[in-house]
Amino acid sequence: MSKKKILYEGKAKTILEGPTPDTVIQYFKDDATANNAEKHSIINGKGVLNNSISDFLMNRINEIGIPTHYIKKLNMREQLVRKVEIIPVEFVVRNIAAGSILKRLGLKEGRVFSRPLIEHYLKKDELGDPLINEDHIVNFEWATRDELDEMNEYGLRINDFLRGLFLGIGLKLIDFKIEFGRYYSDDGNSILLLADEISPDNCRLWDVSTNHKMDKDLFRQDIGGLKEAYQEVADRLGILPEKKKYSNAKTEIVK
């Protein structure tokens, strides 16, 4: 890790002081967590894979005209990004029923929604990231109505783009979580930027042919093979190629 001042220690990433006041460095760790970090293990190489996958996807999203905090990949584990004020709302875009919505609404896993569903969660670990609605967001001033509309629009555009990209490599995009931040220019105006990361840590991905899970649910559900699945996603995207292909074999987990 760079010998920089630590600004924030997250579950999967460490945020470090950047080379300029308006930048920070994201360091991708090998930590795997679930249930608000109640379950935790170290999976060697996970951070390297997520860094490269997020580098690839953030660049593609920038190219379709959606502004992001991403600047460049520095090394195998670090990215240089713009320093933003994170909006404390997580946006989850769902195409197919999976995860927490199953128990909450009594749905069967795999149900295809007629249109993408956007859910909002308050980004607050101590409260368990509760589900909130748009009135909460505006009334508690976590974001303005204009910001919320813009973030919802970005979420749907990102969903359309990623669905097509992943389908092209034989994967179904089940759902994904994104975050946004305010970047303040020299004149004091703020610009909304997509922040955090895009990787199998915050996307649910299933193989089109087999419905094998290729994301963090492998860890959440004790299926195993998380590193192999992440490597397979990277292989299909054409980054960090290895001859080894995906299997459901247990990944070695260092406690």
N, C-alpha and C positions, 0 to 999 in steps of 0.2 A: 504494500500500500504506500502511496505517496506520503512523504513526511510533511504533511500539511495539517493545519488545525482542523480538528473534527468539529463540524457545526451541528450535526444531527446523526444519531445512531438509530437506524431503522431495523426492521426484522430481516430484510433481505439486502439492504443497501446501506452504505455509510456515505453521508454527504460531507465533503471536505472543502476547505477554503480554496477558491479558484485563483488563477494568476492575476485576475483583475477584479475590481469590486463588484462588477455586474455578472460575474460567472461563479460557478461552483463545479466541483468534480464529484461525479457519482461513482462510487466503488461498489462493484457487485460481489456480494459474499456467497459462500457456499451453503448458507443456512437455509433449511427448509422448515417452514412453520405451518401450523394449521390450528383451527379453533382458537384464534386470537393468541397464538404463540403458546397455548397449553401443550401442544405437541411440537417437538423441536428435534431436529437432527442436522448433521452436517453431511452433505453429499458432495464429495470431491469433484470439482470441475463444473458444477452447476452454474456458478457465477460467470465463468468464462463463456459458457453457452448462452446464457441470458444476455450478457453484454453484446455478443455478436448478433444474436437474433434481434434484439431491440435496436441496435445500430442499423441493421438492414431495414427494418420496418419503419423506423422513424424517418430515415432518409426517403423512403417511398412516400410516406405521408406528407412530408415537406414538398415533394415533387408534385403532388396533386393540389397544392395550394392551401393546405391547412397548416397554419403556423404552429411550430413546436419549440420547446426550449432546447432542443438538441443542436449541438454545434459540430462535434466530431468525436470519434473514438480515439482515445489516447494510447491505449495498450490493451492487453488481453482482458483486463478487469475494470478499466476506467474510461469514463466518458466526460468530455467537457460540455457543460450545459449552461444556459442562461439562468441567472438567479431570479427566481420568481417568488411571489407571495402566494402560497398554495391556498386555493379555495377549499374550505373544509367539507367538501361534498364529493362523494364517489359516485360516478355515473356507471351503471351496469346496463349494457345493451344485450338483450336476450333474443335469440332466434329460435332456440329449441329448449324445452324445459329440462333443467338440470340444476343441481345444487340446492340452495336454501329455499327456492321457490316451491320445490316439490312438497316438502312438509308443510310449509306455510299455507299453500292453497290446495293441498291434496291432489297434486298432479302426478301423472305417470311420467317417468323419465323418458325423454325422446319425443314427447309431443311437440309437433312443429307449430309455431305460432303463425297466424295468418299475416301478421305484420310484425316488424321488430318492436320489442317492448323495452322502454327505458325505465329503469328504476333508479331512485336516488337514495343514498345512504349518508348519514352524518359520519364524517371521518373522525371518530373518537373511540379509541381502543377501550378506554375504561367503561364505556357504555355499551360496548359490543357492536359498534358501528350500526346503530338502529336505522331501520327503514324510515324515510321521511318523504313528504310530498313537496310540490312546488311552492305552496303557500308557506310552509315552514321556511324554505330557503329564502324567500323574499321578505317575510315578516321578521325573521331573526337577522336579516341583513347579511347573510352569508354570501349572497350574490344579488345583484340587481335583476329586475325582470329582463332587461335587455341582455345582460350577461348570460342569464339562464337560457334564454331563447337561442343565443349564439352557441352555447355549449351543447344544447340538445341537437341543434342542426349539425354541428361538427360531429357529434356522436353518431348520427345516422349516416353521414357521409363517410366516416371512417369505417362503419359497419359495412356499407355497400362495397367499399374498396377492398377491405380485408376478406370479405366473403368470396369475392371473385379471385383474389390472389391465392387464398388457401385452397379453393376448389381446384385451381389450376395445378396444384401439387398433391391432389388426392386427399384433402382434409376438409372436414366440415367445421365451420366456425359456429360453435354452440352459443357462446356468449363471451363477453369480455368486460373488464373494468378499466376505466380511465379516470385520470384526474387532470385538472386544469390549474393554471396559476396566472397571476397578473405580473406582467413585466413592465417596469416603469422606465420610460424613456427619459432623456435629459430634460425635456420640458415638463416632466411630471405627469404626462398622460400615460394611461395604462393600456396594455395590449393583452388580450387573452391568448395564452399559449397552452397547447397540449403538453403536459409534464409527465413525470414519473418514467415509466417504461412500457413497452409492449412486448410481451414474451409469453411462453407457456405458463409462467407463474400467474398471469392475470388474464389469460385467454383459455377457454375450454375448447379443445380441438379433438375431433374424433376422425379416425381413418374412414374414408368414404366407403370402402369395400367391406371392412370388418367391424366397424364401430369401436375398434380398440381406442381407448383413451390415451391421449398423447400430451397430457398436461399435469398440473399439480394434484389433480384428483387421484393420481397413482399413489401419491404420498398420503393425502387425506384419508383415502379408503384402504390403505395398507395393501395395495395391489402389487407394488414393487415395479422396478424397471424405469424409474423416473429419468435417470441420466440417459439411459438408452433411448427413451422416447424423445427427450429434448435433442439429443444428437441426431435422431432421425428427422426431426423437424428442420434442424439446421442443414442436414444433408439435402433434403428436398428443396430447400431455399437456395442451395448452391453455395453455402458458407461452411467453413470448418469441416470439409468432407472427411469422412472416415469410411473404411470398408465395412465396419461393423454396422449391422442393421438392427432395427427395433425388434425387441422380444419382450415377453412378459416375465423374463427371469428377474429374480430379486437383485436389486442394486445393493452393493456393499455400502452400508451406512456406518459412518464413524460416529459414535456417541460422544 
